[in-house]
Amino acid sequence: MTASENDSDFLSDPSKWVDHYGSYLYNYAYSRLHNRSAAEDVVQETFLAALKGRKNFAGESSERTWLTGILRHKIIDHLRRIYRDNPEPEGETSPGAGAFRESGRWKGHWNPDRSPADWGDSPERFLESEEFYRVLDECIALLSARTAAAFVLYQMEEISSDEVCKLLSVTPTNLWVMLHRARTQLRQCLERNWIGRKD
């Protein structure tokens, strides 16, 4: 392709985007927002933004990757709008209270009834299972909205902690508590609905 050719030649017909990418983008958005209406809205915003900006697409990535990048920004914008004017209250306690022994020889170690289950020798194998991701998605949906948003932005979208704090209007301490709570609750949920079921 010569430099004189239009960059938009890299793209398929926009009228086919919904058929080609609609389900993928919706599932991606829903796994981050856990709200059907919000997921539909950000996907529509993504297609509109892509249509307006298609001349800027240089074909350096696949069309789906390009659309997903736009969608990620729309998801972040959506979360920013929700939480900008609703800061997290201060003074939340750590969700780990009672999880560790407070005295005796094993002080600081897990209490037996709160300790993690055995995930086997290679928990990485779960990452190859579509069903595992379905269960994980269901577990994330059980978190409070802001805690789920913190986990998704920091762990799944790999946004810096400083930026997540700004997006969700939380302090670094609040964010640490939210992430700790999310990890703890997700571990427990996965152990009940995935590890335990497998055993």
Residue, then its C-alpha position, 0 to 999 in steps of 0.5 A: m500500500t502506498a503512502s498516498e492511499n487513504d488510511s481508512d482503506f485498512l478498515s472494513d465497511p463500518s456497516k459491518w462493525v456491529d456484526h464483526y465486533g459487536s459481541y466481542l466489544y459488548n462482552y469486554a465492556y460488560s466484564r468491566l462494568h457489570n451493567r448491561s445498559a452501560a455496556e451497550d452505551v459504551v459500545q455505541e459510543t465506541f462505534l461513533a468515535a471510531l466512525k468519526g476517527r477512522k481517518n486516523f487509523a493507520g493500520e498498525s494494529s488489527e481493527r478489533t484491537w483499535l476498536t478495543g482501545i477506543l472502548r477502553h477509553k470509553i469505559i474509563d470515561h464512564l467510570r470517571r463520570i460515575y465516581r467523580d462527584n461521589p468520593e469514597p468515605e474515609g476511615e474504612t477498615s481493612p477487610g482482613a480483620g480476623a484472618f490472621r492469628e493475633s497471638g501465640r506462636w503462630k501470630g501473623h499466620w492465617n487462622p485455619d478457617r480463613s486460610p486460602a484453599d489449595w489451588g493445586d500445583s499450577p493455578e496458571r492452567f485456569l487461565e486457559s479455561e473459558e469457564f474459569y473466566r465466566v466464574l471470575d466474571e460472576c465473582i467480580a459482579l458480586l463486589s460492590a460497584r466501586t470495589a469492582a471498578a478499582f479491581v478492573l482498572y488496576q488489575m485488568e486494565e493495568i492503570s496506575s494506582d495514582e490514576v485509579c485514585k483520580l478516576l474513582s475519587v479515592t485516597p491511596t489508602n482507600l484504594w489499597v483497602m478496596l483492592h485487598r477486599a476485592r482480592t479476598q472476596l474474589r479468592q473466596c468466591l473462586e474457591r467456593n465456585w471453582i476450586g471447591r467444585k473441581d474437587 
